[in-house]
Structure formats: C-alpha cells, structure tokens
Amino acid sequence: MAHQSTLPPLSGGADDFGRQPTSGKLLGDPEHATRAITLAVLEVLAGRRPARQLNKWVSNAVAARVRAQATVGSGPVGRRPPRVGSVHCQQPIDGIVESTLIVWEEGRCRAIAVRLEGLDGRWQCTAFEDPH
C-alpha cells in the first residue's frame, strides 16, 4: 500500500517565498509607525543613526536613497533633532497608508510624504519624499 501525504500540495509559485502582504487590521497604529520611521530616516540623513538600523523598516529602494543622501559621521554637535508635528494618514486600500507629515527642524518646517505598506507582519516604508 502506497503512503499518501496529508499535506496540501505546494503551489510552486515563485512568490511563495517573497514578501507577503499584511492587512492593516493586523498591524499597529499607522500614525505611530509613520512618525517613528520618519524620525529614524531623518536621523540617518543627519548622520545621527547608522543606516543599517532602517533595513527592517524601509524598502531596499528607500534604504538606497537614504544611504546615498546621508551625512557621514555624527550630526552637528548641539543641533536639536527634528520634531514631527502633525501627521495626516489615509488608507486608500487595506494594508497601504499614505501620509503627509510636518517636520520642524532648526526653526523651519517642511512637509514630508511617506507611503507605508503592510509587508511580512509589519509596516514598511516603500516611499519617502523629502524636499530638503
């Protein structure tokens, strides 16, 4: 008698081991994630945080852009870190958040646009637009 497997058949698709979308309903507050990721990116750009700390939270494309624009070494001594003011989030579809933030730095403010996607069980930044 031949042994029959009780496991479901494998689909064999190339996407089985790729990044997996995650519903926003299963993730934490997108506004909190947007603030935290934005501050981390700004700290890397200012040279206050190593870029490798972003790897889990930003896409490869965003990480490459941030590394290319980052200041090497530590940021200027005595400079105050940026402060995030208002955050406006919209979810056009489940698992996608598009946000605009007002960031205050050195007495000036600017708007930053961020896109988060629910991937692999966490929010991940897939677009970061900073006119600075």
N, CA, C and O atoms as a GROMACS GRO file, in nm:
protein
  528
    1MET      N    1   0.084  -0.118   0.000
    1MET     CA    2   0.000   0.000   0.000
    1MET      C    3   0.089   0.124   0.000
    1MET      O    4   0.181   0.135   0.081
    2ALA      N    5   0.062   0.216  -0.088
    2ALA     CA    6   0.142   0.338  -0.102
    2ALA      C    7   0.102   0.438   0.006
    2ALA      O    8  -0.015   0.448   0.044
    3HIS      N    9   0.201   0.512   0.053
    3HIS     CA   10   0.179   0.616   0.155
    3HIS      C   11   0.123   0.741   0.087
    3HIS      O   12   0.177   0.786  -0.014
    4GLN      N   13   0.018   0.795   0.142
    4GLN     CA   14  -0.039   0.918   0.088
    4GLN      C   15  -0.014   1.031   0.187
    4GLN      O   16  -0.038   1.017   0.307
    5SER      N   17   0.032   1.142   0.136
    5SER     CA   18   0.061   1.259   0.219
    5SER      C   19  -0.069   1.328   0.259
    5SER      O   20  -0.163   1.337   0.180
    6THR      N   21  -0.072   1.376   0.380
    6THR     CA   22  -0.188   1.454   0.425
    6THR      C   23  -0.162   1.604   0.412
    6THR      O   24  -0.247   1.686   0.445
    7LEU      N   25  -0.043   1.640   0.362
    7LEU     CA   26  -0.010   1.781   0.342
    7LEU      C   27  -0.074   1.833   0.215
    7LEU      O   28  -0.085   1.759   0.118
    8PRO      N   29  -0.115   1.959   0.214
    8PRO     CA   30  -0.171   2.015   0.091
    8PRO      C   31  -0.061   2.026  -0.014
    8PRO      O   32   0.056   2.043   0.020
    9PRO      N   33  -0.097   2.019  -0.142
    9PRO     CA   34   0.004   2.031  -0.246
    9PRO      C   35   0.065   2.171  -0.247
    9PRO      O   36  -0.003   2.268  -0.215
   10LEU      N   37   0.192   2.180  -0.283
   10LEU     CA   38   0.259   2.309  -0.295
   10LEU      C   39   0.215   2.375  -0.423
   10LEU      O   40   0.197   2.309  -0.525
   11SER      N   41   0.198   2.506  -0.419
   11SER     CA   42   0.158   2.576  -0.540
   11SER      C   43   0.275   2.590  -0.635
   11SER      O   44   0.258   2.596  -0.757
   12GLY      N   45   0.396   2.596  -0.579
   12GLY     CA   46   0.515   2.604  -0.664
   12GLY      C   47   0.537   2.740  -0.725
   12GLY      O   48   0.628   2.756  -0.807
   13GLY      N   49   0.458   2.839  -0.689
   13GLY     CA   50   0.474   2.972  -0.746
   13GLY      C   51   0.599   3.040  -0.695
   13GLY      O   52   0.645   3.015  -0.583
   14ALA      N   53   0.654   3.128  -0.777
   14ALA     CA   54   0.777   3.199  -0.741
   14ALA      C   55   0.754   3.295  -0.624
   14ALA      O   56   0.849   3.333  -0.555
   15ASP      N   57   0.630   3.335  -0.602
   15ASP     CA   58   0.600   3.433  -0.497
   15ASP      C   59   0.584   3.371  -0.359
   15ASP      O   60   0.568   3.444  -0.261
   16ASP      N   61   0.588   3.240  -0.349
   16ASP     CA   62   0.564   3.174  -0.221
   16ASP      C   63   0.661   3.220  -0.113
   16ASP      O   64   0.625   3.225   0.005
   17PHE      N   65   0.784   3.255  -0.151
   17PHE     CA   66   0.885   3.291  -0.053
   17PHE      C   67   0.920   3.439  -0.058
   17PHE      O   68   1.015   3.482   0.008
   18GLY      N   69   0.847   3.516  -0.133
   18GLY     CA   70   0.871   3.659  -0.141
   18GLY      C   71   0.804   3.733  -0.027
   18GLY      O   72   0.751   3.672   0.066
   19ARG      N   73   0.805   3.864  -0.036
   19ARG     CA   74   0.739   3.946   0.066
   19ARG      C   75   0.590   3.918   0.063
   19ARG      O   76   0.529   3.908  -0.043
   20GLN      N   77   0.532   3.907   0.182
   20GLN     CA   78   0.390   3.875   0.193
   20GLN      C   79   0.312   3.996   0.243
   20GLN      O   80   0.345   4.053   0.347
   21PRO      N   81   0.208   4.037   0.170
   21PRO     CA   82   0.125   4.149   0.216
   21PRO      C   83   0.059   4.115   0.350
   21PRO      O   84   0.024   4.000   0.376
   22THR      N   85   0.042   4.217   0.433
   22THR     CA   86  -0.023   4.201   0.562
   22THR      C   87  -0.135   4.304   0.574
   22THR      O   88  -0.114   4.422   0.542
   23SER      N   89  -0.250   4.262   0.618
   23SER     CA   90  -0.363   4.352   0.636
   23SER      C   91  -0.330   4.458   0.742
   23SER      O   92  -0.268   4.428   0.844
   24GLY      N   93  -0.370   4.580   0.716
   24GLY     CA   94  -0.351   4.687   0.813
   24GLY      C   95  -0.423   4.661   0.944
   24GLY      O   96  -0.384   4.713   1.048
   25LYS      N   97  -0.528   4.579   0.938
   25LYS     CA   98  -0.603   4.545   1.060
   25LYS      C   99  -0.519   4.462   1.157
   25LYS      O  100  -0.548   4.458   1.276
   26LEU      N  101  -0.416   4.397   1.106
   26LEU     CA  102  -0.330   4.312   1.190
   26LEU      C  103  -0.207   4.386   1.241
   26LEU      O  104  -0.131   4.331   1.321
   27LEU      N  105  -0.188   4.509   1.196
   27LEU     CA  106  -0.068   4.585   1.232
   27LEU      C  107  -0.101   4.694   1.333
   27LEU      O  108  -0.218   4.722   1.360
   28GLY      N  109   0.002   4.753   1.388
   28GLY     CA  110  -0.016   4.861   1.485
   28GLY      C  111  -0.066   4.989   1.419
   28GLY      O  112  -0.090   4.994   1.298
   29ASP      N  113  -0.080   5.091   1.500
   29ASP     CA  114  -0.128   5.222   1.458
   29ASP      C  115  -0.039   5.277   1.347
   29ASP      O  116   0.081   5.296   1.370
   30PRO      N  117  -0.094   5.304   1.227
   30PRO     CA  118  -0.010   5.353   1.118
   30PRO      C  119   0.047   5.492   1.144
   30PRO      O  120   0.155   5.525   1.094
   31GLU      N  121  -0.024   5.576   1.221
   31GLU     CA  122   0.029   5.709   1.251
   31GLU      C  123   0.155   5.698   1.336
   31GLU      O  124   0.254   5.767   1.311
   32HIS      N  125   0.152   5.612   1.436
   32HIS     CA  126   0.270   5.590   1.521
   32HIS      C  127   0.387   5.536   1.437
   32HIS      O  128   0.500   5.582   1.451
   33ALA      N  129   0.359   5.439   1.351
   33ALA     CA  130   0.464   5.382   1.265
   33ALA      C  131   0.521   5.488   1.171
   33ALA      O  132   0.642   5.493   1.150
   34THR      N  133   0.434   5.572   1.115
   34THR     CA  134   0.479   5.678   1.025
   34THR      C  135   0.572   5.774   1.097
   34THR      O  136   0.678   5.810   1.044
   35ARG      N  137   0.534   5.817   1.217
   35ARG     CA  138   0.620   5.907   1.296
   35ARG      C  139   0.755   5.843   1.326
   35ARG      O  140   0.860   5.904   1.303
   36ALA      N  141   0.753   5.720   1.376
   36ALA     CA  142   0.876   5.653   1.417
   36ALA      C  143   0.970   5.630   1.299
   36ALA      O  144   1.090   5.656   1.309
   37ILE      N  145   0.917   5.582   1.188
   37ILE     CA  146   1.001   5.555   1.071
   37ILE      C  147   1.055   5.685   1.014
   37ILE      O  148   1.172   5.692   0.976
   38THR      N  149   0.971   5.790   1.008
   38THR     CA  150   1.018   5.919   0.956
   38THR      C  151   1.131   5.974   1.041
   38THR      O  152   1.232   6.020   0.987
   39LEU      N  153   1.116   5.971   1.172
   39LEU     CA  154   1.224   6.020   1.259
   39LEU      C  155   1.352   5.938   1.241
   39LEU      O  156   1.461   5.995   1.239
   40ALA      N  157   1.340   5.808   1.228
   40ALA     CA  158   1.458   5.723   1.207
   40ALA      C  159   1.528   5.759   1.076
   40ALA      O  160   1.650   5.769   1.072
   41VAL      N  161   1.451   5.778   0.969
   41VAL     CA  162   1.510   5.816   0.840
   41VAL      C  163   1.579   5.952   0.852
   41VAL      O  164   1.691   5.968   0.802
   42LEU      N  165   1.516   6.049   0.916
   42LEU     CA  166   1.577   6.181   0.932
   42LEU      C  167   1.705   6.174   1.015
   42LEU      O  168   1.800   6.247   0.987
   43GLU      N  169   1.708   6.088   1.115
   43GLU     CA  170   1.830   6.071   1.195
   43GLU      C  171   1.943   6.010   1.112
   43GLU      O  172   2.059   6.048   1.128
   44VAL      N  173   1.910   5.917   1.024
   44VAL     CA  174   2.013   5.860   0.934
   44VAL      C  175   2.062   5.969   0.839
   44VAL      O  176   2.183   5.982   0.819
   45LEU      N  177   1.971   6.045   0.782
   45LEU     CA  178   2.011   6.151   0.689
   45LEU      C  179   2.102   6.254   0.755
   45LEU      O  180   2.191   6.309   0.691
   46ALA      N  181   2.080   6.279   0.885
   46ALA     CA  182   2.161   6.376   0.959
   46ALA      C  183   2.290   6.315   1.013
   46ALA      O  184   2.373   6.387   1.070
   47GLY      N  185   2.310   6.184   0.996
   47GLY     CA  186   2.430   6.120   1.046
   47GLY      C  187   2.425   6.083   1.192
   47GLY      O  188   2.529   6.055   1.252
   48ARG      N  189   2.307   6.082   1.252
   48ARG     CA  190   2.292   6.051   1.394
   48ARG      C  191   2.262   5.904   1.421
   48ARG      O  192   2.267   5.861   1.536
   49ARG      N  193   2.230   5.828   1.318
   49ARG     CA  194   2.191   5.688   1.334
   49ARG      C  195   2.250   5.611   1.216
   49ARG      O  196   2.250   5.662   1.104
   50PRO      N  197   2.300   5.489   1.239
   50PRO     CA  198   2.352   5.409   1.126
   50PRO      C  199   2.238   5.364   1.034
   50PRO      O  200   2.131   5.326   1.080
   51ALA      N  201   2.264   5.369   0.905
   51ALA     CA  202   2.162   5.335   0.805
   51ALA      C  203   2.113   5.191   0.819
   51ALA      O  204   1.998   5.162   0.786
   52ARG      N  205   2.198   5.101   0.866
   52ARG     CA  206   2.158   4.959   0.877
   52ARG      C  207   2.039   4.940   0.970
   52ARG      O  208   1.970   4.839   0.961
   53GLN      N  209   2.016   5.035   1.060
   53GLN     CA  210   1.902   5.023   1.152
   53GLN      C  211   1.768   5.040   1.080
   53GLN      O  212   1.663   5.010   1.137
   54LEU      N  213   1.770   5.088   0.957
   54LEU     CA  214   1.647   5.105   0.880
   54LEU      C  215   1.607   4.980   0.803
   54LEU      O  216   1.494   4.969   0.758
   55ASN      N  217   1.699   4.886   0.787
   55ASN     CA  218   1.678   4.773   0.696
   55ASN      C  219   1.544   4.702   0.714
   55ASN      O  220   1.480   4.665   0.616
   56LYS      N  221   1.501   4.684   0.835
   56LYS     CA  222   1.377   4.612   0.863
   56LYS      C  223   1.253   4.697   0.832
   56LYS      O  224   1.145   4.644   0.809
   57TRP      N  225   1.269   4.828   0.833
   57TRP     CA  226   1.154   4.918   0.829
   57TRP      C  227   1.134   4.992   0.698
   57TRP      O  228   1.030   5.056   0.678
   58VAL      N  229   1.231   4.985   0.606
   58VAL     CA  230   1.218   5.053   0.477
   58VAL      C  231   1.251   4.956   0.365
   58VAL      O  232   1.324   4.859   0.384
   59SER      N  233   1.197   4.984   0.247
   59SER     CA  234   1.225   4.900   0.130
   59SER      C  235   1.370   4.918   0.087
   59SER      O  236   1.437   5.013   0.130
   60ASN      N  237   1.418   4.829   0.004
   60ASN     CA  238   1.555   4.840  -0.047
   60ASN      C  239   1.575   4.970  -0.123
   60ASN      O  240   1.681   5.033  -0.112
   61ALA      N  241   1.475   5.012  -0.200
   61ALA     CA  242   1.486   5.136  -0.277
   61ALA      C  243   1.497   5.258  -0.185
   61ALA      O  244   1.579   5.346  -0.209
   62VAL      N  245   1.414   5.263  -0.082
   62VAL     CA  246   1.421   5.375   0.013
   62VAL      C  247   1.554   5.372   0.087
   62VAL      O  248   1.616   5.477   0.104
   63ALA      N  249   1.599   5.256   0.130
   63ALA     CA  250   1.727   5.244   0.201
   63ALA      C  251   1.842   5.294   0.114
   63ALA      O  252   1.931   5.364   0.164
   64ALA      N  253   1.842   5.259  -0.013
   64ALA     CA  254   1.949   5.302  -0.104
   64ALA      C  255   1.950   5.454  -0.119
   64ALA      O  256   2.056   5.516  -0.118
   65ARG      N  257   1.832   5.513  -0.135
   65ARG     CA  258   1.824   5.660  -0.147
   65ARG      C  259   1.871   5.729  -0.020
   65ARG      O  260   1.943   5.828  -0.026
   66VAL      N  261   1.831   5.676   0.094
   66VAL     CA  262   1.871   5.737   0.222
   66VAL      C  263   2.022   5.726   0.239
   66VAL      O  264   2.086   5.824   0.278
   67ARG      N  265   2.079   5.609   0.210
   67ARG     CA  266   2.225   5.593   0.223
   67ARG      C  267   2.299   5.689   0.131
   67ARG      O  268   2.402   5.745   0.170
   68ALA      N  269   2.248   5.709   0.011
   68ALA     CA  270   2.314   5.798  -0.085
   68ALA      C  271   2.310   5.944  -0.039
   68ALA      O  272   2.401   6.021  -0.070
   69GLN      N  273   2.206   5.982   0.034
   69GLN     CA  274   2.190   6.121   0.077
   69GLN      C  275   2.238   6.147   0.219
   69GLN      O  276   2.244   6.262   0.262
   70ALA      N  277   2.273   6.042   0.291
   70ALA     CA  278   2.306   6.057   0.433
   70ALA      C  279   2.438   6.129   0.453
   70ALA      O  280   2.531   6.116   0.374
   71THR      N  281   2.444   6.206   0.562
   71THR     CA  282   2.566   6.271   0.605
   71THR      C  283   2.651   6.166   0.675
   71THR      O  284   2.600   6.089   0.758
   72VAL      N  285   2.779   6.161   0.643
   72VAL     CA  286   2.868   6.063   0.706
   72VAL      C  287   2.910   6.114   0.843
   72VAL      O  288   2.935   6.233   0.861
   73GLY      N  289   2.917   6.023   0.940
   73GLY     CA  290   2.960   6.060   1.075
   73GLY      C  291   2.844   6.112   1.157
   73GLY      O  292   2.728   6.100   1.118
   74SER      N  293   2.878   6.169   1.271
   74SER     CA  294   2.772   6.218   1.359
   74SER      C  295   2.726   6.355   1.313
   74SER      O  296   2.801   6.431   1.252
   75GLY      N  297   2.602   6.384   1.344
   75GLY     CA  298   2.545   6.514   1.309
   75GLY      C  299   2.612   6.625   1.386
   75GLY      O  300   2.684   6.600   1.483
   76PRO      N  301   2.589   6.748   1.346
   76PRO     CA  302   2.650   6.862   1.413
   76PRO      C  303   2.618   6.864   1.562
   76PRO      O  304   2.504   6.840   1.603
   77VAL      N  305   2.719   6.892   1.642
   77VAL     CA  306   2.702   6.897   1.787
   77VAL      C  307   2.612   7.014   1.823
   77VAL      O  308   2.625   7.123   1.766
   78GLY      N  309   2.522   6.992   1.916
   78GLY     CA  310   2.435   7.098   1.962
   78GLY      C  311   2.311   7.119   1.878
   78GLY      O  312   2.220   7.192   1.919
   79ARG      N  313   2.304   7.056   1.763
   79ARG     CA  314   2.184   7.068   1.680
   79ARG      C  315   2.071   6.989   1.742
   79ARG      O  316   2.090   6.876   1.785
   80ARG      N  317   1.955   7.049   1.747
   80ARG     CA  318   1.839   6.978   1.800
   80ARG      C  319   1.787   6.881   1.695
   80ARG      O  320   1.789   6.910   1.576
   81PRO      N  321   1.741   6.766   1.741
   81PRO     CA  322   1.685   6.670   1.645
   81PRO      C  323   1.554   6.723   1.587
   81PRO      O  324   1.488   6.806   1.648
   82PRO      N  325   1.516   6.676   1.469
   82PRO     CA  326   1.390   6.721   1.410
   82PRO      C  327   1.272   6.678   1.497
   82PRO      O  328   1.280   6.581   1.572
   83ARG      N  329   1.163   6.752   1.484
   83ARG     CA  330   1.041   6.722   1.560
   83ARG      C  331   0.926   6.708   1.461
   83ARG      O  332   0.905   6.794   1.376
   84VAL      N  333   0.853   6.599   1.474
   84VAL     CA  334   0.737   6.577   1.387
   84VAL      C  335   0.617   6.646   1.448
   84VAL      O  336   0.582   6.623   1.564
   85GLY      N  337   0.553   6.731   1.369
   85GLY     CA  338   0.431   6.797   1.412
   85GLY      C  339   0.310   6.713   1.372
   85GLY      O  340   0.295   6.600   1.417
   86SER      N  341   0.227   6.769   1.288
   86SER     CA  342   0.104   6.697   1.250
   86SER      C  343   0.134   6.585   1.150
   86SER      O  344   0.226   6.594   1.069
   87VAL      N  345   0.053   6.481   1.159
   87VAL     CA  346   0.060   6.366   1.068
   87VAL      C  347  -0.081   6.341   1.017
   87VAL      O  348  -0.175   6.330   1.095
   88HIS      N  349  -0.095   6.333   0.886
   88HIS     CA  350  -0.224   6.302   0.825
   88HIS      C  351  -0.209   6.172   0.746
   88HIS      O  352  -0.131   6.166   0.652
   89CYS      N  353  -0.284   6.070   0.786
   89CYS     CA  354  -0.276   5.937   0.723
   89CYS      C  355  -0.407   5.906   0.651
   89CYS      O  356  -0.516   5.938   0.699
   90GLN      N  357  -0.393   5.842   0.536
   90GLN     CA  358  -0.509   5.789   0.463
   90GLN      C  359  -0.476   5.648   0.420
   90GLN      O  360  -0.362   5.617   0.386
   91GLN      N  361  -0.577   5.561   0.423
   91GLN     CA  362  -0.559   5.424   0.376
   91GLN      C  363  -0.645   5.404   0.252
   91GLN      O  364  -0.764   5.373   0.263
   92PRO      N  365  -0.585   5.422   0.132
   92PRO     CA  366  -0.664   5.406   0.010
   92PRO      C  367  -0.717   5.263  -0.007
   92PRO      O  368  -0.826   5.242  -0.060
   93ILE      N  369  -0.639   5.166   0.039
   93ILE     CA  370  -0.682   5.026   0.043
   93ILE      C  371  -0.619   4.961   0.166
   93ILE      O  372  -0.523   5.013   0.222
   94ASP      N  373  -0.674   4.849   0.206
   94ASP     CA  374  -0.623   4.780   0.325
   94ASP      C  375  -0.475   4.746   0.308
   94ASP      O  376  -0.434   4.691   0.206
   95GLY      N  377  -0.396   4.780   0.408
   95GLY     CA  378  -0.253   4.748   0.406
   95GLY      C  379  -0.166   4.852   0.340
   95GLY      O  380  -0.044   4.833   0.330
   96ILE      N  381  -0.224   4.963   0.294
   96ILE     CA  382  -0.149   5.073   0.232
   96ILE      C  383  -0.185   5.201   0.306
   96ILE      O  384  -0.303   5.233   0.322
   97VAL      N  385  -0.084   5.275   0.351
   97VAL     CA  386  -0.106   5.402   0.419
   97VAL      C  387  -0.023   5.509   0.349
   97VAL      O  388   0.098   5.493   0.332
   98GLU      N  389  -0.087   5.618   0.310
   98GLU     CA  390  -0.017   5.732   0.252
   98GLU      C  391  -0.032   5.848   0.350
   98GLU      O  392  -0.142   5.882   0.391
   99SER      N  393   0.082   5.907   0.386
   99SER     CA  394   0.082   6.008   0.492
   99SER      C  395   0.160   6.132   0.450
   99SER      O  396   0.253   6.126   0.369
  100THR      N  397   0.119   6.244   0.506
  100THR     CA  398   0.199   6.366   0.499
  100THR      C  399   0.227   6.408   0.642
  100THR      O  400   0.142   6.398   0.730
  101LEU      N  401   0.348   6.456   0.663
  101LEU     CA  402   0.392   6.498   0.796
  101LEU      C  403   0.451   6.638   0.786
  101LEU      O  404   0.512   6.674   0.686
  102ILE      N  405   0.433   6.715   0.890
  102ILE     CA  406   0.503   6.842   0.904
  102ILE      C  407   0.618   6.819   1.000
  102ILE      O  408   0.599   6.771   1.112
  103VAL      N  409   0.738   6.852   0.955
  103VAL     CA  410   0.859   6.832   1.036
  103VAL      C  411   0.923   6.968   1.062
  103VAL      O  412   0.943   7.048   0.972
  104TRP      N  413   0.954   6.991   1.190
  104TRP     CA  414   1.022   7.114   1.232
  104TRP      C  415   1.168   7.082   1.259
  104TRP      O  416   1.201   6.987   1.329
  105GLU      N  417   1.256   7.165   1.200
  105GLU     CA  418   1.400   7.147   1.221
  105GLU      C  419   1.469   7.281   1.205
  105GLU      O  420   1.451   7.350   1.104
  106GLU      N  421   1.546   7.318   1.304
  106GLU     CA  422   1.621   7.444   1.303
  106GLU      C  423   1.531   7.564   1.274
  106GLU      O  424   1.568   7.652   1.196
  107GLY      N  425   1.415   7.568   1.337
  107GLY     CA  426   1.326   7.682   1.322
  107GLY      C  427   1.249   7.688   1.191
  107GLY      O  428   1.179   7.786   1.166
  108ARG      N  429   1.261   7.586   1.109
  108ARG     CA  430   1.190   7.583   0.981
  108ARG      C  431   1.103   7.458   0.976
  108ARG      O  432   1.132   7.358   1.042
  109CYS      N  433   0.998   7.467   0.898
  109CYS     CA  434   0.915   7.347   0.882
  109CYS      C  435   0.910   7.308   0.735
  109CYS      O  436   0.929   7.389   0.645
  110ARG      N  437   0.884   7.180   0.714
  110ARG     CA  438   0.869   7.129   0.578
  110ARG      C  439   0.772   7.011   0.583
  110ARG      O  440   0.750   6.951   0.687
  111ALA      N  441   0.717   6.980   0.467
  111ALA     CA  442   0.625   6.867   0.455
  111ALA      C  443   0.700   6.748   0.396
  111ALA      O  444   0.782   6.763   0.306
  112ILE      N  445   0.671   6.631   0.449
  112ILE     CA  446   0.730   6.506   0.400
  112ILE      C  447   0.615   6.412   0.367
  112ILE      O  448   0.516   6.405   0.440
  113ALA      N  449   0.628   6.340   0.258
  113ALA     CA  450   0.528   6.240   0.218
  113ALA      C  451   0.587   6.100   0.237
  113ALA      O  452   0.702   6.075   0.200
  114VAL      N  453   0.508   6.011   0.294
  114VAL     CA  454   0.554   5.875   0.326
  114VAL      C  455   0.446   5.776   0.284
  114VAL      O  456   0.326   5.801   0.304
  115ARG      N  457   0.488   5.665   0.228
  115ARG     CA  458   0.396   5.555   0.198
  115ARG      C  459   0.441   5.433   0.276
  115ARG      O  460   0.557   5.392   0.267
  116LEU      N  461   0.350   5.376   0.353
  116LEU     CA  462   0.376   5.252   0.425
  116LEU      C  463   0.291   5.142   0.365
  116LEU      O  464   0.177   5.164   0.324
  117GLU      N  465   0.350   5.022   0.361
  117GLU     CA  466   0.276   4.905   0.317
  117GLU      C  467   0.290   4.797   0.423
  117GLU      O  468   0.396   4.780   0.483
  118GLY      N  469   0.182   4.726   0.446
  118GLY     CA  470   0.187   4.613   0.538
  118GLY      C  471   0.254   4.496   0.468
  118GLY      O  472   0.197   4.436   0.377
  119LEU      N  473   0.375   4.464   0.511
  119LEU     CA  474   0.453   4.356   0.450
  119LEU      C  475   0.518   4.272   0.558
  119LEU      O  476   0.577   4.326   0.652
  120ASP      N  477   0.507   4.143   0.544
  120ASP     CA  478   0.574   4.049   0.636
  120ASP      C  479   0.544   4.079   0.783
  120ASP      O  480   0.633   4.067   0.868
  121GLY      N  481   0.421   4.117   0.813
  121GLY     CA  482   0.379   4.135   0.951
  121GLY      C  483   0.416   4.267   1.015
  121GLY      O  484   0.408   4.280   1.137
  122ARG      N  485   0.456   4.366   0.935
  122ARG     CA  486   0.490   4.498   0.992
  122ARG      C  487   0.468   4.605   0.885
  122ARG      O  488   0.458   4.575   0.766
  123TRP      N  489   0.462   4.729   0.930
  123TRP     CA  490   0.458   4.841   0.837
  123TRP      C  491   0.598   4.861   0.782
  123TRP      O  492   0.696   4.860   0.856
  124GLN      N  493   0.608   4.879   0.650
  124GLN     CA  494   0.737   4.906   0.587
  124GLN      C  495   0.721   5.028   0.496
  124GLN      O  496   0.625   5.038   0.420
  125CYS      N  497   0.818   5.120   0.505
  125CYS     CA  498   0.817   5.241   0.423
  125CYS      C  499   0.865   5.206   0.283
  125CYS      O  500   0.977   5.159   0.264
  126THR      N  501   0.778   5.229   0.183
  126THR     CA  502   0.814   5.198   0.044
  126THR      C  503   0.834   5.324  -0.039
  126THR      O  504   0.877   5.317  -0.154
  127ALA      N  505   0.802   5.440   0.018
  127ALA     CA  506   0.829   5.568  -0.049
  127ALA      C  507   0.848   5.675   0.058
  127ALA      O  508   0.775   5.680   0.157
  128PHE      N  509   0.949   5.761   0.036
  128PHE     CA  510   0.981   5.868   0.131
  128PHE      C  511   1.022   5.988   0.049
  128PHE      O  512   1.127   5.987  -0.015
  129GLU      N  513   0.941   6.092   0.050
  129GLU     CA  514   0.968   6.213  -0.027
  129GLU      C  515   0.992   6.330   0.066
  129GLU      O  516   0.901   6.374   0.138
  130ASP      N  517   1.114   6.380   0.065
  130ASP     CA  518   1.155   6.493   0.150
  130ASP      C  519   1.218   6.598   0.060
  130ASP      O  520   1.323   6.572   0.001
  131PRO      N  521   1.157   6.716   0.047
  131PRO     CA  522   1.212   6.818  -0.042
  131PRO      C  523   1.343   6.879   0.007
  131PRO      O  524   1.406   6.955  -0.066
  132HIS      N  525   1.382   6.847   0.127
  132HIS     CA  526   1.502   6.905   0.190
  132HIS      C  527   1.628   6.860   0.119
  132HIS      O  528   1.738   6.899   0.159
   0.00000   0.00000   0.00000
